[in-house]
Amino acid sequence: MIKTQRFEHLRAILVEPSALQARIIRTECDEIGLYDVSIVTTMAEAIDAMQARRPDLVISALYLPDGTGNELVEGMRAEGRLVDIPFLLISSETRPQALEPVRQSGACVILPKPFTSAQLATAINRSLDLLGSSHLLEDDFDLESIRVLLVDDSVNSRRFIRKVLENMGLRHFMEAHNGKEAVTLLADTMVDLIVTDYNMPEMDGRAFVEYVRTRSWQQDVPILMVTSESNQNRLAAVQAAGVSGICDKPFEPAVLQQLLAGMLRQVGD
C-alpha cells in the first residue's frame, strides 16, 4: 500500500478497548501514512482527548466499556467544538438494529472487519471529504439564496446533515422534527429543496413525500431522502410517491453532490 501524503499531517484518535485490535488498526494506519494516532480505550477518555486537543479524525469500535460508538458520535454531534470532526466506525457487527443508531447519529463511514489498508485509506478519505469543502456545489446555482427544509426526528442527524450541506455551500435552513411539522412549515413558507428522513413519528417520509406531491402548493420542489432504510418495498413506495432522489446513510459526499446538483439543475431548467 502506497502511503497517502494527505494523511501525514493528520491527527487521529483511535477508540478501541482491545489491545490486539488497536495494534492491528494502528499497523494499518502506519501502512497508509497516518502516523499520529492516539489510542484510548473508553468513550470518556475519547471525549477528554478531543477536548484537550481537537483531532482531525476519530476512529472507533462499536462496543466500548462505558458505552457504544453510537453514544460517542452522538456526544460529538451534540458538542459545538466536536460536531464537525469526521467519525469512522470500524466493526464486525452486521445486524441492522445495531448499526442503525450509528448511521442516524452522524457516522461518516462504517468500515466492516476484516479490511485491508487500501480499504482503510478509502474509508478515511470518504470521512474527511464528507465534512470538508472539496465537494462544493457549482456557483451558478446561486447557493446563497437556496432555502433548504431539513426533516428528521433526530436532532443530531439534522445537525450533521446541515453541516455537510453547509460545506457544500448552502446557507439557509429550516428544520422540522417530522413530516407533520414540515407540512405546517410548507403551508406558508417557500422552499427550494427538501431533505428528509424516512423513519419518523406521526408522519414518515413516504407520507410526507405523498403530501408534498399531491396536496402542497409546492408540488414541484426537489425532495432528497437521506435514509438508512433498506427495505426495498418501502423504498419503492417512496419512489412511486415522487421523491427526487434517495441517498444512503452514511452517504458518499460525491454521490450527495451529484444528486443535489442534478435536482437543482432540473429546477433551473
C-alpha positions in Angstrom: 0.0 0.0 0.0 1.4 3.4 -1.0 1.4 5.9 1.8 -1.0 8.8 1.3 0.5 12.2 1.7 -2.9 13.6 2.7 -2.7 11.6 6.0 0.9 12.5 7.1 -0.2 15.7 8.9 -3.5 14.4 10.3 -4.1 13.7 14.0 -6.4 10.8 14.8 -7.9 9.3 17.9 -8.5 5.6 17.9 -11.0 4.3 20.4 -10.5 0.6 20.8 -10.7 -1.4 24.1 -9.0 -4.4 22.6 -5.2 -4.1 22.7 -4.9 -6.7 19.9 -7.4 -4.9 17.7 -5.8 -1.5 18.4 -2.4 -2.9 17.4 -3.9 -4.2 14.1 -5.6 -1.0 13.3 -2.5 1.1 14.2 -0.4 -1.1 11.9 -2.8 -0.5 9.0 -2.7 3.3 9.8 1.1 3.2 9.6 0.8 1.4 6.2 -1.1 4.3 4.7 0.9 7.1 6.3 -1.3 8.0 9.2 1.2 8.2 11.9 -0.2 10.5 14.6 -2.7 8.1 16.2 -3.6 8.4 19.9 -5.1 5.2 21.3 -7.8 5.3 24.1 -10.0 2.6 25.4 -13.2 4.2 26.6 -15.7 6.8 25.5 -14.9 9.1 28.4 -11.2 9.0 27.5 -12.0 9.8 23.9 -14.1 12.9 24.8 -11.4 14.1 27.2 -8.7 13.6 24.5 -10.9 15.5 21.9 -11.5 18.4 24.3 -7.8 18.6 25.2 -6.6 18.6 21.6 -9.0 18.6 18.7 -8.3 15.7 16.3 -8.8 15.6 12.5 -10.5 12.2 12.7 -12.0 9.8 15.2 -11.8 6.0 14.5 -13.9 4.0 16.9 -15.1 0.5 17.7 -18.8 -0.1 18.2 -18.7 -1.7 21.7 -16.8 0.2 24.4 -16.5 -0.4 28.2 -18.6 2.6 29.1 -20.9 2.9 26.1 -21.1 2.4 22.4 -19.7 4.1 19.3 -23.3 5.4 18.7 -23.2 7.2 22.1 -19.8 8.5 21.3 -20.7 10.0 18.0 -24.0 11.4 19.5 -21.9 13.2 22.1 -19.7 14.6 19.4 -22.5 15.8 17.2 -24.2 17.5 20.2 -21.0 19.4 21.2 -20.2 22.5 19.3 -16.5 22.1 19.2 -16.7 18.5 18.1 -19.7 18.5 15.8 -17.7 18.5 12.6 -15.0 16.0 13.4 -15.1 13.1 10.9 -16.1 9.8 12.6 -15.2 6.4 11.2 -16.7 3.3 12.8 -14.8 0.0 12.4 -16.8 -3.0 13.4 -17.6 -6.7 12.5 -21.2 -6.0 13.5 -23.7 -6.7 10.7 -27.1 -6.5 12.4 -29.1 -3.6 11.1 -30.6 -2.9 14.5 -27.1 -2.4 16.0 -25.8 -0.3 13.2 -28.9 1.8 12.5 -28.4 4.2 15.5 -24.8 4.9 14.4 -26.0 5.7 10.9 -28.6 8.0 12.3 -26.3 9.8 14.6 -23.8 11.0 12.1 -21.1 8.4 11.4 -19.3 9.4 8.2 -18.3 5.8 7.2 -18.8 2.3 8.6 -15.9 0.1 7.7 -16.5 -3.7 8.3 -13.9 -6.1 9.6 -11.7 -7.5 8.2 -10.4 -4.8 6.0 -7.2 -4.0 4.0 -5.1 -0.9 4.3 -6.4 0.2 0.9 -10.0 -0.1 2.3 -9.0 1.8 5.4 -7.5 4.6 3.3 -10.7 4.8 1.2 -12.8 5.0 4.3 -10.7 7.7 5.8 -10.8 9.8 2.6 -14.5 9.5 2.5 -14.8 10.5 6.1 -12.6 13.6 5.6 -14.4 14.6 2.3 -17.9 14.4 3.9 -17.2 17.2 6.3 -14.7 19.0 4.1 -15.2 21.6 1.4 -14.0 19.6 -1.5 -17.5 18.9 -2.8 -18.8 22.5 -3.2 -21.8 22.8 -5.5 -21.4 24.9 -8.6 -21.6 28.6 -8.1 -24.2 29.0 -10.9 -26.9 27.6 -8.5 -26.9 30.8 -6.5 -26.2 28.8 -3.3 -26.7 31.8 -1.1 -30.4 32.1 -1.9 -31.4 28.4 -1.8 -33.8 27.7 1.1 -33.5 24.2 2.5 -36.0 22.3 4.7 -34.4 19.5 6.8 -36.9 17.0 8.1 -35.6 14.4 10.6 -36.7 13.3 14.0 -33.1 13.1 15.2 -31.6 16.4 16.3 -28.1 15.0 15.8 -28.9 13.8 12.3 -30.3 17.1 11.3 -27.2 18.9 12.7 -24.8 16.6 10.9 -26.6 16.8 7.5 -26.8 20.5 7.9 -23.1 20.7 8.4 -22.5 18.6 5.3 -24.7 20.8 3.2 -23.1 24.0 4.6 -19.8 22.6 3.5 -21.3 22.3 0.0 -22.1 26.0 0.0 -25.8 26.0 1.2 -26.6 28.6 3.9 -30.4 29.0 4.5 -32.1 26.2 6.5 -35.3 25.5 8.3 -35.8 22.3 10.3 -38.8 20.0 11.2 -38.9 17.1 13.6 -41.2 15.0 11.3 -43.4 15.2 8.3 -46.3 16.7 10.2 -44.2 19.7 11.4 -42.8 20.1 7.9 -46.3 20.3 6.4 -47.1 23.2 8.8 -43.9 25.0 7.7 -44.6 24.4 4.0 -48.1 25.9 4.3 -46.8 29.5 4.3 -43.0 29.2 3.6 -41.4 28.8 0.2 -38.5 26.4 0.0 -36.2 25.4 -2.8 -35.1 22.0 -1.6 -36.4 19.4 1.0 -34.0 16.9 2.6 -36.0 14.3 4.6 -35.5 11.0 6.5 -37.8 8.0 6.0 -38.4 6.7 9.5 -40.1 9.4 11.6 -43.0 9.6 14.1 -46.5 10.9 13.3 -45.8 11.3 9.5 -43.0 9.3 8.0 -41.0 10.2 4.9 -43.2 8.3 2.4 -46.4 10.0 3.7 -44.7 13.4 3.7 -43.5 13.0 0.1 -47.0 12.0 -1.0 -48.4 15.1 0.8 -46.0 17.4 -1.0 -46.6 15.9 -4.4 -50.4 15.8 -4.2 -51.6 18.4 -1.7 -48.9 21.0 -1.2 -48.8 24.3 -3.2 -45.1 23.5 -3.7 -45.6 20.2 -5.6 -42.5 20.6 -7.8 -39.9 21.2 -5.1 -37.0 18.8 -5.2 -37.1 16.2 -2.4 -34.0 14.2 -1.4 -34.4 11.4 1.0 -31.4 10.6 3.1 -32.1 7.4 4.9 -30.6 4.1 6.3 -33.9 2.3 5.3 -33.0 -0.9 3.4 -36.5 -2.4 2.8 -36.8 -2.3 -0.9 -40.6 -2.4 -0.8 -40.7 0.8 1.3 -38.1 2.5 -0.9 -40.1 1.6 -4.0 -43.2 3.1 -2.4 -41.2 6.3 -1.7 -40.0 6.5 -5.3 -43.6 5.9 -6.5 -44.7 8.8 -4.3 -42.4 11.1 -6.2 -39.1 11.5 -4.3 -36.5 13.2 -6.5 -33.6 11.2 -5.1 -32.6 8.7 -2.4 -29.2 8.7 -0.6 -28.0 6.2 1.9 -26.8 6.9 5.5 -23.9 7.2 5.8 -23.5 8.7 2.4 -20.8 9.2 -0.2 -20.1 13.0 -0.4 -19.6 12.8 -4.2 -22.9 10.9 -4.6 -24.8 13.5 -2.5 -23.2 16.3 -4.5 -24.2 14.7 -7.8 -27.8 14.1 -6.6 -28.2 17.7 -5.4 -26.6 19.2 -8.5 -28.9 17.2 -10.7 -32.0 18.1 -8.8 -31.2 21.8 -8.6 -30.2 21.9 -12.3 -33.6 20.4 -13.2 -35.4 23.2 -11.3 -33.3 25.8 -13.0 -34.1 24.4 -16.4 
